[in-house]
Amino acid sequence: MDNLWTNINDNIPMYMNKICKEYNLVCVKISPLKTAMIGDEFAIMIAIDRFDIEIYYLYKRDPDMGKYPCGSFFAQAYDSQDREDLLSGEGADIYQKLSADSSKRIS
């Protein structure tokens, strides 16, 4: 499924190339809307949504994994019509799931 959110996520390795080289990080696509930049002892996850992009700091705390939200650094301007008929759930992930489900039904 190709849309603005997945296109942004697909290009995160290019956007973050300088940072990844400087700090020896590897970009890994987790889902159509999430990418992680993984280092030796931590990872930074970028989660794309229609209205914002969240950054999470992930670290290993034996035997668990810790996750700290770092806050939104981007927000799209929207009006009241953008908030009509919203689905409950976790942002643009819902759009991806619905698109995948509808394509299965069509075949």
C-alpha positions as CSV (number, residue, x, y, z in Angstrom):
1,M,0.0,0.0,0.0
2,D,1.5,3.3,-1.1
3,N,0.5,6.5,0.6
4,L,2.2,9.6,2.1
5,W,2.8,7.9,5.5
6,T,4.4,4.8,4.0
7,N,6.5,6.9,1.6
8,I,7.8,9.0,4.4
9,N,8.6,5.8,6.4
10,D,10.3,4.2,3.4
11,N,12.6,7.2,3.1
12,I,13.7,7.4,6.8
13,P,17.0,5.7,6.1
14,M,17.8,8.4,3.5
15,Y,16.6,11.2,5.9
16,M,18.7,9.8,8.8
17,N,21.7,8.8,6.8
18,K,24.1,11.3,8.3
19,I,23.0,10.5,11.9
20,C,23.2,6.7,11.3
21,K,26.7,7.0,9.9
22,E,27.9,9.3,12.7
23,Y,26.5,7.1,15.5
24,N,26.9,3.7,13.8
25,L,23.2,3.0,13.7
26,V,21.3,0.6,11.3
27,C,17.8,1.5,10.0
28,V,15.3,-1.3,10.1
29,K,11.7,-1.1,8.9
30,I,9.5,-2.6,11.6
31,S,6.1,-2.0,9.8
32,P,4.8,0.2,7.0
33,L,4.6,3.0,9.5
34,K,7.5,2.3,11.9
35,T,11.2,2.4,11.5
36,A,13.9,1.8,14.1
37,M,17.5,3.1,14.1
38,I,19.4,0.4,16.1
39,G,22.6,0.9,17.9
40,D,24.7,-1.4,20.2
41,E,22.8,-0.7,23.4
42,F,19.7,1.2,22.3
43,A,17.3,1.9,19.4
44,I,15.3,4.9,18.3
45,M,11.9,4.1,16.9
46,I,10.1,6.5,14.6
47,A,6.3,6.0,14.3
48,I,4.4,7.8,11.6
49,D,0.8,8.9,12.0
50,R,-1.4,11.2,10.0
51,F,-1.3,14.0,12.6
52,D,2.2,13.5,14.1
53,I,5.4,11.6,14.1
54,E,6.5,10.1,17.5
55,I,10.0,9.1,18.5
56,Y,10.7,6.5,21.1
57,Y,13.9,5.6,22.8
58,L,14.2,1.9,23.3
59,Y,16.7,0.2,25.6
60,K,17.4,-3.3,27.0
61,R,17.0,-3.7,30.8
62,D,17.6,-7.4,31.4
63,P,15.4,-9.2,30.8
64,D,12.9,-6.6,29.6
65,M,12.9,-3.9,27.0
66,G,12.2,-0.3,28.1
67,K,10.4,2.3,25.9
68,Y,10.4,6.0,26.5
69,P,8.3,8.4,24.4
70,C,10.3,11.4,23.3
71,G,7.4,13.5,22.2
72,S,6.1,14.6,18.8
73,F,8.3,16.7,16.7
74,F,6.0,17.2,13.7
75,A,2.3,18.0,13.5
76,Q,0.2,18.5,10.4
77,A,-2.3,21.4,10.4
78,Y,-5.8,20.1,10.3
79,D,-9.4,21.4,10.6
80,S,-12.6,20.0,12.1
81,Q,-13.3,17.9,9.0
82,D,-10.1,16.0,9.5
83,R,-11.5,14.8,12.8
84,E,-14.8,13.5,11.5
85,D,-15.5,9.7,11.2
86,L,-12.2,8.7,12.8
87,L,-11.6,5.1,13.7
88,S,-10.6,4.1,17.2
89,G,-7.1,2.6,17.6
90,E,-3.5,3.6,17.0
91,G,-3.4,6.3,14.3
92,A,-2.5,5.6,10.7
93,D,-1.9,1.9,11.6
94,I,-5.6,1.5,11.4
95,Y,-5.6,2.8,7.8
96,Q,-3.0,0.3,6.9
97,K,-4.9,-2.6,8.5
98,L,-8.1,-1.6,6.8
99,S,-6.5,-1.3,3.5
100,A,-4.9,-4.7,3.8
101,D,-8.2,-6.2,4.9
102,S,-10.2,-4.7,2.1
103,S,-7.7,-5.9,-0.5
104,K,-8.0,-9.4,0.8
105,R,-11.8,-9.2,0.5
106,I,-11.7,-8.0,-3.1
107,S,-9.9,-11.0,-4.4
